[in-house]
Amino acid sequence: MWRIARKRTRRPYPGGVLLLLADPTGLSSPLGQAVIGAGFLVVIALAVRFFWEHRNRR
């Protein structure tokens, strides 16, 4: 007959240590760093545009 697979009774990382080892923000990957960098550049560009358009208005 077939063997029935048993569930693991012990977690490999008890107490949630896995949450400390994983990077939930994704900043450690090159793609995550590129996305954050692109967002930062967009924010800077929008701020410069805003202040440039409002520089002589009082």
PyMOL Python script that loads the backbone (N, CA, C, O; Angstrom):
from pymol import cmd

cmd.read_pdbstr("""\
ATOM      1  N   MET A   1       0.826  -1.189   0.000  1.00  0.00           N
ATOM      2  CA  MET A   1       0.000   0.000   0.000  1.00  0.00           C
ATOM      3  C   MET A   1       0.865   1.245   0.000  1.00  0.00           C
ATOM      4  O   MET A   1       2.082   1.188   0.177  1.00  0.00           O
ATOM      5  N   TRP A   2       0.206   2.357  -0.201  1.00  0.00           N
ATOM      6  CA  TRP A   2       0.908   3.638  -0.216  1.00  0.00           C
ATOM      7  C   TRP A   2       1.176   4.122   1.186  1.00  0.00           C
ATOM      8  O   TRP A   2       0.425   3.833   2.118  1.00  0.00           O
ATOM      9  N   ARG A   3       2.233   4.847   1.318  1.00  0.00           N
ATOM     10  CA  ARG A   3       2.527   5.430   2.623  1.00  0.00           C
ATOM     11  C   ARG A   3       1.877   6.799   2.706  1.00  0.00           C
ATOM     12  O   ARG A   3       1.932   7.577   1.754  1.00  0.00           O
ATOM     13  N   ILE A   4       1.279   7.086   3.812  1.00  0.00           N
ATOM     14  CA  ILE A   4       0.653   8.389   4.024  1.00  0.00           C
ATOM     15  C   ILE A   4       1.707   9.327   4.601  1.00  0.00           C
ATOM     16  O   ILE A   4       2.349   9.031   5.609  1.00  0.00           O
ATOM     17  N   ALA A   5       1.865  10.458   3.935  1.00  0.00           N
ATOM     18  CA  ALA A   5       2.863  11.424   4.397  1.00  0.00           C
ATOM     19  C   ALA A   5       2.396  12.060   5.697  1.00  0.00           C
ATOM     20  O   ALA A   5       1.249  12.490   5.822  1.00  0.00           O
ATOM     21  N   ARG A   6       3.289  12.110   6.640  1.00  0.00           N
ATOM     22  CA  ARG A   6       2.973  12.738   7.919  1.00  0.00           C
ATOM     23  C   ARG A   6       3.360  14.202   7.900  1.00  0.00           C
ATOM     24  O   ARG A   6       4.305  14.608   7.223  1.00  0.00           O
ATOM     25  N   LYS A   7       2.626  14.969   8.641  1.00  0.00           N
ATOM     26  CA  LYS A   7       2.986  16.378   8.806  1.00  0.00           C
ATOM     27  C   LYS A   7       4.159  16.472   9.760  1.00  0.00           C
ATOM     28  O   LYS A   7       4.306  15.660  10.674  1.00  0.00           O
ATOM     29  N   ARG A   8       4.998  17.482   9.532  1.00  0.00           N
ATOM     30  CA  ARG A   8       6.112  17.695  10.444  1.00  0.00           C
ATOM     31  C   ARG A   8       5.569  18.229  11.758  1.00  0.00           C
ATOM     32  O   ARG A   8       4.761  19.158  11.781  1.00  0.00           O
ATOM     33  N   THR A   9       6.013  17.644  12.825  1.00  0.00           N
ATOM     34  CA  THR A   9       5.530  18.065  14.130  1.00  0.00           C
ATOM     35  C   THR A   9       6.384  19.173  14.729  1.00  0.00           C
ATOM     36  O   THR A   9       5.948  19.855  15.656  1.00  0.00           O
ATOM     37  N   ARG A  10       7.588  19.360  14.213  1.00  0.00           N
ATOM     38  CA  ARG A  10       8.476  20.374  14.755  1.00  0.00           C
ATOM     39  C   ARG A  10       8.817  21.375  13.660  1.00  0.00           C
ATOM     40  O   ARG A  10       9.217  21.003  12.557  1.00  0.00           O
ATOM     41  N   ARG A  11       8.652  22.630  13.984  1.00  0.00           N
ATOM     42  CA  ARG A  11       8.987  23.663  13.015  1.00  0.00           C
ATOM     43  C   ARG A  11      10.496  23.864  12.975  1.00  0.00           C
ATOM     44  O   ARG A  11      11.154  23.772  14.011  1.00  0.00           O
ATOM     45  N   PRO A  12      11.059  24.140  11.791  1.00  0.00           N
ATOM     46  CA  PRO A  12      12.513  24.313  11.724  1.00  0.00           C
ATOM     47  C   PRO A  12      12.994  25.581  12.422  1.00  0.00           C
ATOM     48  O   PRO A  12      14.142  25.641  12.863  1.00  0.00           O
ATOM     49  N   TYR A  13      12.138  26.590  12.531  1.00  0.00           N
ATOM     50  CA  TYR A  13      12.520  27.836  13.199  1.00  0.00           C
ATOM     51  C   TYR A  13      11.489  28.142  14.288  1.00  0.00           C
ATOM     52  O   TYR A  13      10.576  28.936  14.062  1.00  0.00           O
ATOM     53  N   PRO A  14      11.619  27.531  15.448  1.00  0.00           N
ATOM     54  CA  PRO A  14      10.632  27.766  16.495  1.00  0.00           C
ATOM     55  C   PRO A  14      10.711  29.180  17.053  1.00  0.00           C
ATOM     56  O   PRO A  14      11.792  29.763  17.138  1.00  0.00           O
ATOM     57  N   GLY A  15       9.584  29.717  17.426  1.00  0.00           N
ATOM     58  CA  GLY A  15       9.550  31.028  18.052  1.00  0.00           C
ATOM     59  C   GLY A  15       9.593  32.172  17.068  1.00  0.00           C
ATOM     60  O   GLY A  15       9.805  33.312  17.480  1.00  0.00           O
ATOM     61  N   GLY A  16       9.404  31.923  15.799  1.00  0.00           N
ATOM     62  CA  GLY A  16       9.369  32.998  14.818  1.00  0.00           C
ATOM     63  C   GLY A  16      10.729  33.541  14.435  1.00  0.00           C
ATOM     64  O   GLY A  16      10.828  34.687  13.996  1.00  0.00           O
ATOM     65  N   VAL A  17      11.775  32.758  14.586  1.00  0.00           N
ATOM     66  CA  VAL A  17      13.104  33.216  14.212  1.00  0.00           C
ATOM     67  C   VAL A  17      13.176  33.432  12.703  1.00  0.00           C
ATOM     68  O   VAL A  17      13.984  34.227  12.221  1.00  0.00           O
ATOM     69  N   LEU A  18      12.336  32.727  11.967  1.00  0.00           N
ATOM     70  CA  LEU A  18      12.327  32.873  10.510  1.00  0.00           C
ATOM     71  C   LEU A  18      11.975  34.303  10.121  1.00  0.00           C
ATOM     72  O   LEU A  18      12.473  34.805   9.114  1.00  0.00           O
ATOM     73  N   LEU A  19      11.132  34.963  10.898  1.00  0.00           N
ATOM     74  CA  LEU A  19      10.773  36.338  10.593  1.00  0.00           C
ATOM     75  C   LEU A  19      11.969  37.272  10.721  1.00  0.00           C
ATOM     76  O   LEU A  19      12.049  38.280  10.019  1.00  0.00           O
ATOM     77  N   LEU A  20      12.898  36.943  11.611  1.00  0.00           N
ATOM     78  CA  LEU A  20      14.084  37.769  11.768  1.00  0.00           C
ATOM     79  C   LEU A  20      15.089  37.523  10.647  1.00  0.00           C
ATOM     80  O   LEU A  20      15.861  38.415  10.297  1.00  0.00           O
ATOM     81  N   LEU A  21      15.080  36.327  10.089  1.00  0.00           N
ATOM     82  CA  LEU A  21      16.040  36.003   9.045  1.00  0.00           C
ATOM     83  C   LEU A  21      15.585  36.510   7.680  1.00  0.00           C
ATOM     84  O   LEU A  21      16.413  36.855   6.837  1.00  0.00           O
ATOM     85  N   ALA A  22      14.289  36.554   7.463  1.00  0.00           N
ATOM     86  CA  ALA A  22      13.760  36.994   6.174  1.00  0.00           C
ATOM     87  C   ALA A  22      13.766  38.520   6.103  1.00  0.00           C
ATOM     88  O   ALA A  22      13.728  39.204   7.126  1.00  0.00           O
ATOM     89  N   ASP A  23      13.815  39.034   4.889  1.00  0.00           N
ATOM     90  CA  ASP A  23      13.788  40.482   4.677  1.00  0.00           C
ATOM     91  C   ASP A  23      12.422  40.855   4.113  1.00  0.00           C
ATOM     92  O   ASP A  23      12.217  40.750   2.904  1.00  0.00           O
ATOM     93  N   PRO A  24      11.489  41.283   4.946  1.00  0.00           N
ATOM     94  CA  PRO A  24      10.132  41.568   4.451  1.00  0.00           C
ATOM     95  C   PRO A  24      10.067  42.795   3.550  1.00  0.00           C
ATOM     96  O   PRO A  24       9.107  42.929   2.792  1.00  0.00           O
ATOM     97  N   THR A  25      11.044  43.692   3.600  1.00  0.00           N
ATOM     98  CA  THR A  25      10.997  44.895   2.781  1.00  0.00           C
ATOM     99  C   THR A  25      11.509  44.652   1.379  1.00  0.00           C
ATOM    100  O   THR A  25      11.156  45.399   0.467  1.00  0.00           O
ATOM    101  N   GLY A  26      12.319  43.648   1.175  1.00  0.00           N
ATOM    102  CA  GLY A  26      12.885  43.383  -0.136  1.00  0.00           C
ATOM    103  C   GLY A  26      14.053  44.274  -0.488  1.00  0.00           C
ATOM    104  O   GLY A  26      14.478  44.301  -1.643  1.00  0.00           O
ATOM    105  N   LEU A  27      14.585  45.008   0.479  1.00  0.00           N
ATOM    106  CA  LEU A  27      15.679  45.929   0.186  1.00  0.00           C
ATOM    107  C   LEU A  27      17.003  45.228  -0.056  1.00  0.00           C
ATOM    108  O   LEU A  27      17.938  45.834  -0.577  1.00  0.00           O
ATOM    109  N   SER A  28      17.092  43.971   0.313  1.00  0.00           N
ATOM    110  CA  SER A  28      18.357  43.270   0.100  1.00  0.00           C
ATOM    111  C   SER A  28      18.506  42.799  -1.342  1.00  0.00           C
ATOM    112  O   SER A  28      19.611  42.467  -1.769  1.00  0.00           O
ATOM    113  N   SER A  29      17.416  42.765  -2.093  1.00  0.00           N
ATOM    114  CA  SER A  29      17.515  42.332  -3.488  1.00  0.00           C
ATOM    115  C   SER A  29      17.850  43.524  -4.379  1.00  0.00           C
ATOM    116  O   SER A  29      17.480  44.653  -4.056  1.00  0.00           O
ATOM    117  N   PRO A  30      18.535  43.296  -5.482  1.00  0.00           N
ATOM    118  CA  PRO A  30      18.859  44.399  -6.402  1.00  0.00           C
ATOM    119  C   PRO A  30      17.614  45.053  -6.988  1.00  0.00           C
ATOM    120  O   PRO A  30      17.590  46.265  -7.202  1.00  0.00           O
ATOM    121  N   LEU A  31      16.583  44.260  -7.246  1.00  0.00           N
ATOM    122  CA  LEU A  31      15.341  44.824  -7.784  1.00  0.00           C
ATOM    123  C   LEU A  31      14.671  45.731  -6.755  1.00  0.00           C
ATOM    124  O   LEU A  31      14.171  46.798  -7.111  1.00  0.00           O
ATOM    125  N   GLY A  32      14.654  45.329  -5.499  1.00  0.00           N
ATOM    126  CA  GLY A  32      14.076  46.163  -4.448  1.00  0.00           C
ATOM    127  C   GLY A  32      14.833  47.474  -4.284  1.00  0.00           C
ATOM    128  O   GLY A  32      14.228  48.528  -4.089  1.00  0.00           O
ATOM    129  N   GLN A  33      16.148  47.405  -4.362  1.00  0.00           N
ATOM    130  CA  GLN A  33      16.951  48.621  -4.253  1.00  0.00           C
ATOM    131  C   GLN A  33      16.709  49.542  -5.441  1.00  0.00           C
ATOM    132  O   GLN A  33      16.681  50.761  -5.275  1.00  0.00           O
ATOM    133  N   ALA A  34      16.532  48.980  -6.641  1.00  0.00           N
ATOM    134  CA  ALA A  34      16.260  49.792  -7.827  1.00  0.00           C
ATOM    135  C   ALA A  34      14.895  50.472  -7.726  1.00  0.00           C
ATOM    136  O   ALA A  34      14.747  51.634  -8.107  1.00  0.00           O
ATOM    137  N   VAL A  35      13.908  49.754  -7.216  1.00  0.00           N
ATOM    138  CA  VAL A  35      12.564  50.328  -7.063  1.00  0.00           C
ATOM    139  C   VAL A  35      12.580  51.462  -6.047  1.00  0.00           C
ATOM    140  O   VAL A  35      11.987  52.513  -6.288  1.00  0.00           O
ATOM    141  N   ILE A  36      13.242  51.267  -4.928  1.00  0.00           N
ATOM    142  CA  ILE A  36      13.333  52.315  -3.910  1.00  0.00           C
ATOM    143  C   ILE A  36      14.102  53.515  -4.450  1.00  0.00           C
ATOM    144  O   ILE A  36      13.711  54.658  -4.213  1.00  0.00           O
ATOM    145  N   GLY A  37      15.183  53.269  -5.166  1.00  0.00           N
ATOM    146  CA  GLY A  37      15.957  54.359  -5.764  1.00  0.00           C
ATOM    147  C   GLY A  37      15.149  55.140  -6.786  1.00  0.00           C
ATOM    148  O   GLY A  37      15.212  56.369  -6.814  1.00  0.00           O
ATOM    149  N   ALA A  38      14.388  54.444  -7.627  1.00  0.00           N
ATOM    150  CA  ALA A  38      13.557  55.120  -8.623  1.00  0.00           C
ATOM    151  C   ALA A  38      12.468  55.949  -7.949  1.00  0.00           C
ATOM    152  O   ALA A  38      12.175  57.062  -8.386  1.00  0.00           O
ATOM    153  N   GLY A  39      11.881  55.423  -6.907  1.00  0.00           N
ATOM    154  CA  GLY A  39      10.863  56.186  -6.170  1.00  0.00           C
ATOM    155  C   GLY A  39      11.448  57.423  -5.526  1.00  0.00           C
ATOM    156  O   GLY A  39      10.809  58.474  -5.504  1.00  0.00           O
ATOM    157  N   PHE A  40      12.652  57.311  -5.002  1.00  0.00           N
ATOM    158  CA  PHE A  40      13.324  58.450  -4.396  1.00  0.00           C
ATOM    159  C   PHE A  40      13.596  59.536  -5.438  1.00  0.00           C
ATOM    160  O   PHE A  40      13.397  60.720  -5.169  1.00  0.00           O
ATOM    161  N   LEU A  41      14.051  59.133  -6.626  1.00  0.00           N
ATOM    162  CA  LEU A  41      14.306  60.098  -7.688  1.00  0.00           C
ATOM    163  C   LEU A  41      13.022  60.782  -8.160  1.00  0.00           C
ATOM    164  O   LEU A  41      13.036  61.971  -8.480  1.00  0.00           O
ATOM    165  N   VAL A  42      11.926  60.048  -8.204  1.00  0.00           N
ATOM    166  CA  VAL A  42      10.637  60.640  -8.589  1.00  0.00           C
ATOM    167  C   VAL A  42      10.202  61.669  -7.565  1.00  0.00           C
ATOM    168  O   VAL A  42       9.719  62.739  -7.936  1.00  0.00           O
ATOM    169  N   VAL A  43      10.363  61.372  -6.292  1.00  0.00           N
ATOM    170  CA  VAL A  43       9.988  62.327  -5.244  1.00  0.00           C
ATOM    171  C   VAL A  43      10.835  63.594  -5.341  1.00  0.00           C
ATOM    172  O   VAL A  43      10.311  64.701  -5.215  1.00  0.00           O
ATOM    173  N   ILE A  44      12.127  63.441  -5.561  1.00  0.00           N
ATOM    174  CA  ILE A  44      13.009  64.604  -5.707  1.00  0.00           C
ATOM    175  C   ILE A  44      12.606  65.426  -6.924  1.00  0.00           C
ATOM    176  O   ILE A  44      12.544  66.653  -6.847  1.00  0.00           O
ATOM    177  N   ALA A  45      12.329  64.761  -8.054  1.00  0.00           N
ATOM    178  CA  ALA A  45      11.939  65.472  -9.273  1.00  0.00           C
ATOM    179  C   ALA A  45      10.625  66.227  -9.079  1.00  0.00           C
ATOM    180  O   ALA A  45      10.493  67.360  -9.543  1.00  0.00           O
ATOM    181  N   LEU A  46       9.661  65.622  -8.406  1.00  0.00           N
ATOM    182  CA  LEU A  46       8.383  66.302  -8.153  1.00  0.00           C
ATOM    183  C   LEU A  46       8.551  67.489  -7.213  1.00  0.00           C
ATOM    184  O   LEU A  46       7.891  68.513  -7.388  1.00  0.00           O
ATOM    185  N   ALA A  47       9.420  67.364  -6.227  1.00  0.00           N
ATOM    186  CA  ALA A  47       9.650  68.477  -5.307  1.00  0.00           C
ATOM    187  C   ALA A  47      10.324  69.644  -6.026  1.00  0.00           C
ATOM    188  O   ALA A  47       9.958  70.800  -5.814  1.00  0.00           O
ATOM    189  N   VAL A  48      11.305  69.343  -6.873  1.00  0.00           N
ATOM    190  CA  VAL A  48      11.978  70.396  -7.634  1.00  0.00           C
ATOM    191  C   VAL A  48      10.993  71.081  -8.578  1.00  0.00           C
ATOM    192  O   VAL A  48      10.998  72.305  -8.705  1.00  0.00           O
ATOM    193  N   ARG A  49      10.158  70.300  -9.229  1.00  0.00           N
ATOM    194  CA  ARG A  49       9.158  70.868 -10.137  1.00  0.00           C
ATOM    195  C   ARG A  49       8.181  71.769  -9.390  1.00  0.00           C
ATOM    196  O   ARG A  49       7.847  72.857  -9.858  1.00  0.00           O
ATOM    197  N   PHE A  50       7.724  71.308  -8.228  1.00  0.00           N
ATOM    198  CA  PHE A  50       6.781  72.100  -7.443  1.00  0.00           C
ATOM    199  C   PHE A  50       7.394  73.441  -7.037  1.00  0.00           C
ATOM    200  O   PHE A  50       6.776  74.492  -7.207  1.00  0.00           O
ATOM    201  N   PHE A  51       8.608  73.395  -6.503  1.00  0.00           N
ATOM    202  CA  PHE A  51       9.248  74.638  -6.060  1.00  0.00           C
ATOM    203  C   PHE A  51       9.633  75.535  -7.233  1.00  0.00           C
ATOM    204  O   PHE A  51       9.628  76.758  -7.094  1.00  0.00           O
ATOM    205  N   TRP A  52       9.965  74.955  -8.384  1.00  0.00           N
ATOM    206  CA  TRP A  52      10.293  75.752  -9.562  1.00  0.00           C
ATOM    207  C   TRP A  52       9.061  76.505 -10.064  1.00  0.00           C
ATOM    208  O   TRP A  52       9.159  77.668 -10.457  1.00  0.00           O
ATOM    209  N   GLU A  53       7.913  75.849 -10.050  1.00  0.00           N
ATOM    210  CA  GLU A  53       6.688  76.487 -10.517  1.00  0.00           C
ATOM    211  C   GLU A  53       6.178  77.540  -9.541  1.00  0.00           C
ATOM    212  O   GLU A  53       5.498  78.475  -9.964  1.00  0.00           O
ATOM    213  N   HIS A  54       6.476  77.425  -8.279  1.00  0.00           N
ATOM    214  CA  HIS A  54       5.970  78.342  -7.261  1.00  0.00           C
ATOM    215  C   HIS A  54       7.039  79.295  -6.735  1.00  0.00           C
ATOM    216  O   HIS A  54       6.868  79.873  -5.662  1.00  0.00           O
ATOM    217  N   ARG A  55       8.124  79.468  -7.460  1.00  0.00           N
ATOM    218  CA  ARG A  55       9.228  80.271  -6.941  1.00  0.00           C
ATOM    219  C   ARG A  55       8.918  81.756  -6.906  1.00  0.00           C
ATOM    220  O   ARG A  55       9.426  82.447  -6.023  1.00  0.00           O
ATOM    221  N   ASN A  56       8.101  82.292  -7.830  1.00  0.00           N
ATOM    222  CA  ASN A  56       7.835  83.724  -7.878  1.00  0.00           C
ATOM    223  C   ASN A  56       6.422  84.096  -7.412  1.00  0.00           C
ATOM    224  O   ASN A  56       6.043  85.267  -7.441  1.00  0.00           O
ATOM    225  N   ARG A  57       5.661  83.112  -6.990  1.00  0.00           N
ATOM    226  CA  ARG A  57       4.300  83.401  -6.515  1.00  0.00           C
ATOM    227  C   ARG A  57       4.337  83.763  -5.045  1.00  0.00           C
ATOM    228  O   ARG A  57       4.966  83.088  -4.229  1.00  0.00           O
ATOM    229  N   ARG A  58       3.649  84.844  -4.730  1.00  0.00           N
ATOM    230  CA  ARG A  58       3.599  85.247  -3.318  1.00  0.00           C
ATOM    231  C   ARG A  58       2.209  85.584  -2.910  1.00  0.00           C
ATOM    232  O   ARG A  58       1.974  85.945  -1.757  1.00  0.00           O
TER     233      ARG A  58
END
""", "prot")
cmd.dss("prot")
cmd.show_as("cartoon", "prot")
cmd.util.cbc("prot")
cmd.orient("prot")
